[in-house]
Amino acid sequence: MKKLSIAVLIALTAAHAAHAQQYPAKPVRTIMTIAGGADVVARLVAQGLTESLGQPFIVEAQAGAGGAVGAEMVTRAAPDGYTIMLAAAANIVGRQFLVKNHSYDAIKSFTPIAKVADTVLVIIAPANSPFNSMRDVIEYAKKNPGKISYGTSGIGTNHHLSAEVIRMMTGIDWVHVPYKGGPPVITDTITGQIQVGFSILATISPFLKSGKLKMIAVNNASRYPLIPDISTVAEQLPGYEVPPGWMGYLGPAGMPAAIVQRLNSEIVRIMNSPDVRGKAANIGFIASTNTPDAFAAMIKSNLAVMGKLVKAAGIQAE
């Protein structure tokens, strides 16, 4: 009986390996749950996967409800590797704390495949603003409580939590104006309806070039090489740590390990190729990859960090 069990196990292992070797045998849906410039990265990776794996990887935009529409589609898909998604930390981690009775779980509902990039987050002001740094904003806000309003793409987003960390560290009183998405933040910052905006480099680049906006800080762990003269928030506020701002590929829970590993190897190779890395950098995404296990561990760690931030900020799920 023991010999038979071993034989069966060997046969099953060989079958799984053969299945992974044959994968993909048909087109693969790549659901994009992120709006904005991330679609460029999604299409670059899809093109690379199509070329290397011999089947079309079709990018499908499903960014509704903050990415929840696309994520829910993935949870309902068969875990066979033919439906994967490019998602952001906000879609997977942040939503757990912002929406009551949400339909998926960050850990149980998905199979992490590969982190691919960190988003270049920036803090902006109108071109004619007197503020040229976060230090300027903090000093003014301390002297003029409640006189500065800042915009973000919504309550509990990475941008909002970043502003809350700044508030808790400095004690400033500034007014949060939450919008439904990033574009209105840009519009109202340009017109001066709000004094400060939190955004991503990928979407504000045209407005920087036209002179309608200026950056006062990079909201990442280190300076961005393409804008080396713009300092980070942490440089201006020692001890500051930015909340998670990654994007990566995930699939439905229960995907075969061999297929996950094959996808990871290809996605990591593509993202780290000079061409893709350079094109991603030009629009504000820093290539940053890892293994499936490391990605899963990172998501668990992010949940703990975000949970503490949301509680400290007094943000309630709606």
C-alpha positions as CSV (number, residue, x, y, z in Angstrom):
1,M,0.0,0.0,0.0
2,K,2.8,2.3,0.9
3,K,4.6,1.6,-2.4
4,L,1.3,2.2,-4.3
5,S,0.9,5.6,-2.5
6,I,4.4,6.7,-3.5
7,A,3.8,5.6,-7.1
8,V,0.5,7.5,-7.2
9,L,2.2,10.6,-5.7
10,I,5.0,10.4,-8.3
11,A,2.4,10.0,-11.1
12,L,0.5,13.1,-9.8
13,T,3.6,15.2,-9.5
14,A,4.6,14.2,-13.1
15,A,1.1,15.1,-14.3
16,H,1.3,18.5,-12.7
17,A,4.7,19.1,-14.1
18,A,3.5,18.1,-17.6
19,H,0.5,20.4,-17.3
20,A,2.8,23.3,-16.4
21,Q,5.0,22.5,-19.4
22,Q,2.0,22.6,-21.7
23,Y,0.7,25.9,-20.1
24,P,-0.7,28.0,-21.6
25,A,-2.7,26.0,-24.2
26,K,-5.1,28.9,-24.9
27,P,-5.4,32.7,-24.5
28,V,-5.0,34.1,-21.0
29,R,-7.1,36.9,-19.6
30,T,-5.1,39.6,-17.8
31,I,-7.5,41.7,-15.9
32,M,-6.3,45.3,-15.1
33,T,-7.9,46.5,-11.9
34,I,-5.8,49.8,-11.8
35,A,-6.8,52.9,-13.7
36,G,-4.2,55.4,-15.1
37,G,-0.8,54.8,-16.5
38,A,-0.5,51.2,-15.1
39,D,-2.1,50.0,-18.3
40,V,1.2,50.7,-20.1
41,V,3.0,48.2,-17.8
42,A,0.2,45.7,-18.1
43,R,0.5,45.8,-21.9
44,L,4.3,45.6,-21.9
45,V,4.1,42.5,-19.7
46,A,1.3,41.0,-21.7
47,Q,3.3,41.5,-24.9
48,G,6.3,39.8,-23.3
49,L,4.3,36.9,-22.0
50,T,2.6,36.4,-25.4
51,E,6.0,36.3,-27.1
52,S,7.6,33.9,-24.6
53,L,4.7,31.6,-23.9
54,G,3.2,31.4,-27.3
55,Q,-0.4,32.3,-26.4
56,P,-2.1,35.7,-26.4
57,F,-2.3,37.4,-23.0
58,I,-5.2,39.7,-23.4
59,V,-5.4,42.8,-21.2
60,E,-8.9,43.6,-20.0
61,A,-9.6,46.9,-18.1
62,Q,-11.8,46.3,-15.1
63,A,-11.0,49.2,-12.7
64,G,-14.5,49.9,-11.5
65,A,-15.3,50.4,-7.8
66,G,-11.6,51.0,-7.0
67,G,-10.6,47.8,-8.7
68,A,-13.1,45.6,-6.8
69,V,-15.0,44.7,-10.0
70,G,-12.0,43.2,-11.6
71,A,-10.8,41.5,-8.4
72,E,-14.2,39.9,-7.9
73,M,-14.1,38.5,-11.4
74,V,-10.7,36.9,-10.6
75,T,-12.1,35.3,-7.4
76,R,-14.8,33.6,-9.4
77,A,-12.5,32.3,-12.2
78,A,-11.1,28.8,-12.3
79,P,-7.7,28.6,-10.7
80,D,-6.1,27.2,-13.8
81,G,-3.8,30.1,-14.8
82,Y,-6.1,31.4,-17.6
83,T,-7.3,34.4,-15.5
84,I,-4.8,36.6,-13.7
85,M,-4.9,40.3,-12.7
86,L,-2.6,43.2,-12.3
87,A,-3.7,44.9,-9.0
88,A,-2.5,47.5,-6.6
89,A,-2.0,47.5,-2.8
90,A,-5.1,49.6,-2.5
91,N,-7.2,47.0,-4.3
92,I,-6.0,44.1,-2.3
93,V,-4.9,45.4,1.1
94,G,-6.6,48.8,1.6
95,R,-10.1,47.6,0.7
96,Q,-10.1,45.2,3.7
97,F,-10.3,48.1,6.0
98,L,-12.5,50.5,4.0
99,V,-15.5,48.5,2.9
100,K,-17.9,46.6,5.2
101,N,-18.8,43.1,4.0
102,H,-16.3,43.2,1.2
103,S,-16.5,40.3,-1.2
104,Y,-12.9,39.0,-1.1
105,D,-10.1,38.4,1.4
106,A,-6.6,39.6,0.7
107,I,-5.0,36.3,1.8
108,K,-7.6,33.6,1.2
109,S,-9.1,34.8,-2.2
110,F,-6.0,35.1,-4.3
111,T,-2.7,33.4,-5.3
112,P,0.2,35.9,-5.3
113,I,2.2,35.5,-8.5
114,A,4.7,38.4,-8.6
115,K,5.1,42.0,-7.4
116,V,6.2,44.0,-10.4
117,A,6.6,47.6,-9.5
118,D,6.4,50.4,-6.9
119,T,4.3,53.4,-8.0
120,V,6.1,56.8,-7.9
121,L,3.8,58.8,-5.6
122,V,4.1,62.6,-5.5
123,I,2.8,65.6,-3.6
124,I,1.8,68.5,-5.9
125,A,0.8,72.2,-5.6
126,P,-0.4,74.8,-8.1
127,A,2.4,76.3,-10.2
128,N,2.0,79.7,-8.5
129,S,1.8,78.2,-5.0
130,P,4.2,79.7,-2.3
131,F,4.9,76.2,-1.2
132,N,8.0,74.6,-2.7
133,S,8.5,71.7,-0.2
134,M,6.6,69.7,2.3
135,R,8.5,71.5,5.0
136,D,6.9,74.8,3.7
137,V,3.5,73.2,4.0
138,I,4.1,71.8,7.5
139,E,5.4,75.1,8.8
140,Y,2.5,77.1,7.3
141,A,-0.1,74.5,8.6
142,K,1.4,74.8,12.1
143,K,0.9,78.5,12.1
144,N,-2.5,78.4,10.4
145,P,-4.5,75.5,11.6
146,G,-7.2,74.4,9.2
147,K,-6.2,76.8,6.5
148,I,-4.7,74.2,4.1
149,S,-6.8,71.6,2.3
150,Y,-5.3,68.6,0.5
151,G,-6.9,66.3,-2.0
152,T,-6.6,62.6,-2.4
153,S,-8.3,59.9,-4.6
154,G,-10.4,58.8,-1.7
155,I,-10.7,57.9,2.0
156,G,-8.3,55.3,3.2
157,T,-6.2,55.3,0.0
158,N,-2.4,55.3,0.1
159,H,-2.5,59.0,-0.4
160,H,-5.0,59.7,2.4
161,L,-3.0,57.4,4.8
162,S,0.2,59.2,3.8
163,A,-1.4,62.5,4.8
164,E,-2.6,61.0,8.1
165,V,0.9,59.8,8.9
166,I,2.2,63.4,8.3
167,R,-0.6,64.8,10.5
168,M,0.1,62.4,13.3
169,M,3.9,63.0,13.2
170,T,3.7,66.8,13.1
171,G,0.4,67.6,14.8
172,I,-0.8,69.8,11.9
173,D,-4.4,70.5,11.3
174,W,-5.1,70.3,7.6
175,V,-8.4,69.5,5.8
176,H,-8.9,66.3,3.8
177,V,-10.9,66.6,0.5
178,P,-11.5,63.1,-0.8
179,Y,-12.3,62.7,-4.5
180,K,-13.6,59.7,-6.5
181,G,-10.4,59.0,-8.3
182,G,-7.2,60.8,-9.2
183,P,-8.1,63.2,-12.1
184,P,-10.3,65.6,-10.0
185,V,-7.4,66.0,-7.6
186,I,-5.2,67.3,-10.4
187,T,-7.9,69.6,-11.7
188,D,-8.7,71.2,-8.4
189,T,-5.0,71.6,-7.5
190,I,-4.3,73.3,-10.8
191,T,-7.2,75.8,-10.2
192,G,-6.3,76.3,-6.6
193,Q,-9.4,74.9,-5.1
194,I,-7.1,72.8,-2.9
195,Q,-3.6,73.9,-1.9
196,V,-2.0,70.5,-2.0
197,G,-2.7,67.3,-3.9
198,F,-1.5,63.7,-3.6
199,S,-1.1,61.9,-6.9
200,I,1.1,59.6,-9.0
201,L,3.8,60.7,-11.4
202,A,2.3,58.7,-14.2
203,T,-0.8,60.9,-14.4
204,I,0.6,64.4,-13.6
205,S,3.6,64.4,-16.0
206,P,1.7,66.3,-18.8
207,F,0.7,69.0,-16.3
208,L,4.3,69.4,-15.0
209,K,5.6,69.8,-18.6
210,S,2.9,72.4,-19.4
211,G,3.8,74.3,-16.2
212,K,0.4,74.0,-14.6
213,L,1.6,72.1,-11.5
214,K,4.8,71.7,-9.5
215,M,6.0,68.9,-7.3
216,I,6.9,69.6,-3.7
217,A,7.9,66.1,-2.6
218,V,8.3,62.5,-3.8
219,N,6.2,60.2,-1.5
220,N,8.5,57.2,-1.8
221,A,11.3,55.6,0.2
222,S,14.0,57.2,-2.0
223,R,14.4,59.9,-4.6
224,Y,13.3,59.1,-8.1
225,P,16.2,59.0,-10.5
226,L,14.4,60.9,-13.3
227,I,13.5,63.8,-10.9
228,P,16.6,63.8,-8.6
229,D,16.1,67.4,-7.5
230,I,12.8,66.6,-5.8
231,S,13.4,65.4,-2.2
232,T,11.3,62.8,-0.5
233,V,8.8,63.4,2.4
234,A,11.1,61.4,4.7
235,E,14.0,63.7,3.9
236,Q,11.9,66.7,5.0
237,L,10.2,64.8,7.8
238,P,12.7,62.3,9.4
239,G,11.1,59.0,10.5
240,Y,8.3,59.2,8.0
241,E,7.4,55.9,6.2
242,V,5.1,55.8,3.2
243,P,2.2,53.3,3.3
244,P,2.4,50.4,0.7
245,G,2.1,51.5,-2.9
246,W,3.0,48.5,-5.1
247,M,1.3,46.7,-8.0
248,G,1.6,43.1,-8.8
249,Y,0.0,40.0,-10.4
250,L,-2.3,37.7,-8.6
251,G,-4.7,34.9,-9.6
252,P,-7.6,33.0,-8.1
253,A,-6.9,31.1,-4.9
254,G,-5.6,27.5,-5.4
255,M,-3.5,28.0,-8.6
256,P,-1.0,25.1,-9.3
257,A,2.4,26.0,-7.9
258,A,4.1,25.0,-11.1
259,I,2.1,27.4,-13.2
260,V,2.5,30.2,-10.6
261,Q,6.3,29.6,-10.7
262,R,6.4,29.7,-14.5
263,L,4.4,32.9,-14.7
264,N,6.6,34.4,-11.9
265,S,9.8,33.6,-13.8
266,E,8.6,35.1,-17.0
267,I,7.0,38.2,-15.4
268,V,10.2,38.9,-13.4
269,R,12.4,38.5,-16.5
270,I,10.2,40.8,-18.6
271,M,9.9,43.5,-15.9
272,N,13.7,43.5,-15.3
273,S,14.6,43.7,-19.0
274,P,16.2,47.0,-19.8
275,D,13.5,48.0,-22.3
276,V,10.5,47.4,-20.1
277,R,12.2,48.7,-17.0
278,G,13.1,51.9,-18.8
279,K,9.6,52.4,-20.3
280,A,8.0,51.8,-16.9
281,A,10.4,54.3,-15.3
282,N,9.5,57.0,-17.8
283,I,5.9,56.9,-16.8
284,G,6.5,56.7,-13.0
285,F,6.8,53.0,-12.1
286,I,9.9,51.5,-10.5
287,A,10.4,47.9,-11.4
288,S,10.5,45.9,-8.2
289,T,10.0,42.1,-8.4
290,N,9.9,39.2,-6.0
291,T,9.0,35.5,-5.6
292,P,5.4,34.3,-5.0
293,D,6.3,33.4,-1.4
294,A,7.9,36.8,-0.8
295,F,4.9,38.5,-2.3
296,A,2.5,36.6,-0.1
297,A,4.6,37.5,3.0
298,M,4.6,41.1,1.9
299,I,0.8,41.2,1.6
300,K,0.5,39.8,5.1
301,S,2.9,42.4,6.5
302,N,1.1,45.2,4.6
303,L,-2.2,44.1,6.2
304,A,-0.7,44.5,9.7
305,V,0.8,47.9,8.9
306,M,-2.4,49.2,7.2
307,G,-4.5,48.0,10.0
308,K,-2.6,50.0,12.5
309,L,-2.6,53.1,10.3
310,V,-6.3,53.0,9.7
311,K,-7.0,52.5,13.4
312,A,-4.7,55.4,14.4
313,A,-6.3,57.7,11.8
314,G,-9.8,56.8,13.0
315,I,-11.0,55.8,9.5
316,Q,-14.2,53.8,9.6
317,A,-15.2,51.2,7.0
318,E,-18.3,52.2,5.0
